[in-house]
């Protein structure tokens, strides 16, 4: 038996419609729903479903913290994380369990997701360039991935706890799942992508419906800085980051992206508070996996 954790926020009617469809494929598992919207109670709406545990947050925690709350409540060793706008096609996500049985070092298995335009995504890569860490979509062949997307994956709860879980510093959204998987890689674990487990997921549809585009971009840039200051420990990369900072600030300003500067300014108060953790693997060894 698995635990399935689904965070939801200001999406009641759309979420309930999708949940009604998805329940047929989840009903044999424990389902933990975290309602991160304190203004709306879902208790009556979900009372008709078996195996459903509802966590009704008293305040909005943001994506990572909401998911973490659900994971801590979950009773099973392996947990499926689904966004509230994901549509399941079948029960194939159960097949990911075999990877964990075969590989004791596996932390997470990511699933393929069909976008609105029919594109299949879910496998990702990361790379260092011009003093910054960037991420982008990769090919969809089965294999390792830089991170398992937090809205469509299976994780090992024991390893999740060992890693310290999702970091609240990225609230309200973005980079939480990249950060978690990066810490897994640096700890000597691995993250896999399975192209045969497919579900429908239109990325950013929920966030774009509730937040201004400039705010979204500012938070994304802020969290890019926070990720670097929190996770990068190789001395050469740290020096490279700060040497390129003046160039990057001017570069993005000239490109008409003031959100980069705004993101930097929002991240700056955190810079001294970031505590570095020693890991078995260096940043260079992790990044080499995705060249």
Secondary structure by P-SEA (a helix, b strand, c coil): cbbbbbbbcccaaaaaaaaaaacccccccbbbbbcccccccccccccccccbbbbbbcccccaaaaaaaaaaaccccbbbbbcccccccccccccaaaaaaacccccbbbbbbbcccccccccbbbbbcccbbbbbbcccccccccccccccccccaaaaaaacccccccccccaaaaaaaaaaaaacbbbbbbccbbbbbbccccccccccaaaaaaaaaaaaaaaaacccccaaaaaaaaaaaaaaaaaaaaaccaaaaaaaaaaccccccbbbbbccccaaaaaaacc
